[in-house]
Amino acid sequence: NRLLSLAAGVMIEFAPVDVVSAAAAAGWPACGIWFDPEQWSDAGEREIKRRLDDTGVVPLDIEPIIVGPGVDPTDRLVDAAAALGARFILFTSRVDDWALTVERYGRACDRAAAADTSITVVYEFLPIFPIGTLGEAQRIVAEAARPNSAILVDNLHLRSSGAAPSDLRGLDPALFPYIQIADAPLAVPAGGKAELLDEAINGRLWPGDGQLPIDELMAMVPDVPISYEVRSKATREAYPDALERAAYAWSRVRRYA
């Protein structure tokens, strides 16, 4: 009964319009949308919406809002989320400034609520960033205290932060409206944040190829959508065509399920 989604990161080098078409042709019921503020346009947004409407593919999420140097994409990204009908917006922070992160997160939630009350802004904790644990994500959400806020658990980041699915036991299920899943060795890379980053964007495995306790996480967070965030250099090189990659990804997800 879960909605299964092709994460934007799996198709990172393709334009969102092509991701939607490839996802639909491959059989995916949902996909993620990558928002690049330098490439995004009104015309492109309309075409993405047209393809979503024509195919019935659900835009599960749009990403990312990252607190850090550079232009803040929040307003334009939120407008795009509302226009496309995305359910979730991914938010994280690469700065070691707690107050700023809480303020910016709260503002993103408010902006999303004003644009579309059905959008939830999820805080994704990444161990490569200063705010990188489940507990810290809980504090951010609690201090922001917005009704449309939640946490995104990526099982690779959960492992890399030193946590396990059992750490979600007893927490409010409403905090976790969907999850991201990949596979990997159970051991955390020993090379520090640089190696964690490389694994996150190049070294993820398809479910069943690694050792992560995927079934345990699914049991802790039942009945919510799953975004398959398998960013893999090997998959990118083996399947340089968008449709072929989306079809391979769908075959791996169905095989594991």
N, C-alpha and C positions, 0 to 999 in steps of 0.2 A: 504493500500500500504506500510505500515511500515514493516521493517524486525524486527521480534521479537526474542529475544535471552534469553536463560537460563543463568543467571549470574553465574560465577564460585563460588561465595560465597554461593549460594544455595546448592551446592554439595561439600562443602569445604573439607570433609574428604575422598572423592573419588579421585583416580588417574585420570588425564586428559583423558587418553585413555578410561576409563570407562565412564567418563562424556560424551564424544563424542558419544559413542555407546548408552548410555541411552537416550541422547537427541534425537538422530535419531529415535530410536525405539518408543519414546513417541510422535514424530511428530514435535518437535521443528525444525525450519529452521536454527537456529544459536545457538551458545553457546559461553561462555567465557572460557578461559584457565587460570588456576592458575599456576604460575611459582614458584616452590620451588627450589632455587639453590642447596639445599642439596640433593634433590631427582632427579633433572633433569639429563637426560643422552641422548647421541646421539641416542642410540637404542630406547629409549622411544619416543624421538622426531620423529623418522622415523615412529614408529607405530601410533602415533597420526596423522601424516600426511596421512598415509595409510587409516586410518579410516575416516578421513575427506573426502578424495577423494572418497572412496567407498560409503559413505553415502550421500554426497552432503551437509553435514552440514557446514555452514559458520562459521569460527572462528572470531567472531565479535571483540573480544578484548583479550588481554593478560595482566596479572597483577601479582604483582605490582613492580614498582620502587619506593622505599621510601628512601628519604634522611635521614640518621641517622647513628647510630653506626653499625659497621659490614661491611662486604664486599659489595662493590658496584656491584649489579647484572646487570648493564646496558648493557654492551657489550654482554654478553651471552643471556640475555633476548631479546635484539633487534635482534640478530641472529636467535633466535627461532621464533620471530614474522615474520621475513622475510621468513624463511623456511616453516612455516605453512600457510602463507598468511593472517595473522591477519590484520585487518583494523586499529585497535587502540591499543595503549600502554597506560596504566594508570600510572600516575606519581603523587606523592605527597611528602610532607616533614614533618617530625616530629621534626625538629630542628628549633630553633628560631634564624636563621641566614639568613637574606634576601639575601645578596649577594651570599652566597654559594648556596642557593636554586635556584636563577636565573641562576648562572653559571652551575650548574648540570642539570637544566632543558634544558638550551640551548644546552649543550653537548649531552644530550639524543636525542634532536630533530635532531642535526647534524648527530649523529650516525645512527639514523633511516633513514634519508634522503639518507645517503650513502648506506644503506643496501637495501632499497626499497622505492622509491619515493611515493608510494601509502599509506604509513603508516603515521598516524597522532598521535602525542603524546599529550594526553589530561591531563591537570592539574585538579586533583580532589581536591576540597576544603573540608576539614573535620573539624568541629568545635572542635573536640578533639585535634587537632594539632594547633600550633601557627599561621599558615597561614590558617585561617578557614572560610573565607567569600568569597562571590561572587566577591566583589570589590577587594579583595586582589588577587584572582585568575586572574582577569582582569589585574592587575598591573604586575603580574609575566609574563603573556603571552605578554603583551605590551613591557616590558623591555627585555625579551628574543628576541623578534622580529624575530621569525622564521616562515617561510611560512607554515610549517607543525605542527603548534601549535594550540591548542584549549582548551576549558574548558569542563569538564564533570560535568553536574548538576545531582546530586542525590537528589531527592525531599525530602528525609528524612533529609539530611544534609542542604538542603536549609531552611527547617523549623527550624532546630535546630540552625542555624546561625542567626535567626531573620529575614530572608527574605521571600519573597513570589514570586510566578510565575510572578506577575505583575512587579517585579523588572527587568525582562528580556526585558520588552517592550522598544523598541527603540535601543536595542543593535544589533550589526551586527549578523545576523543569522548564518553566517559562523563560529562564535565562538562556536556554539553548534551543532556539527555534529551528536551527539546521546545523549540520556539521560538514566538515571537509575531511575527506579520506584519501589516503595514499598508503603505500607500504614501504618498508625500509628495514634494515637490520635493527635489532633491538638495542644494540650498543650505540651510544652517542658518539659521533666522530670526535676524535681527540684533538683536532687542530684548531679549536676555538671557534670564534664567530665567523671567520672567513670560511672555514670548512662547513660550518652549519649553513651558511648562505649558499655555498656551492651545491650542497646536497639538496637544499630546498628548491633551487631553480634548475638543477641539472640531474640530480641523482635519485629522484623518487622512483619507486617501483610500483607496478600494478598490483592490486590486491591479490594475495596468494603467493607472490614472489618474495616476500620478506617475512619478518617475524613480529610485526606490530600486532597488538591484541585488538584487531578490528572488530571482531564479534563482540568482545567485551564492551567496547565503546558503544556499539549499536544497541546493546542491551541497556546501557546506562542512559541512552538518549533515544528511546523508541519513537517510532511513528512521526519522525520529522524528515524533511528532505535531506538528501545527501548530494553534496557537490564533490565530484571526483577530481581532486586537485593533484594530478599526476604530472608534474613538470619534469620531463625526462629528456635529456639530450639524446639518449639512445632512440627513444621513440620519435623525436623530431627528425633525426637523421634517417631512420628507417622509413618514415612516412612523411616525406616533404610536401605531399599533396594534402590539401585541407580535408577533402572528402575521405580519402583513404585513411587519414589519421583519425578522424571522427569515427569512422566505421570500425577501425581496429580497437579504439578505446571502448566503443559500445560492446564489441565482442568480448573484450576482457572483463568488462563489468558484468555482463550477463553470465559469463562463464563462472565467475566467482559467486554470483548470487545463486 
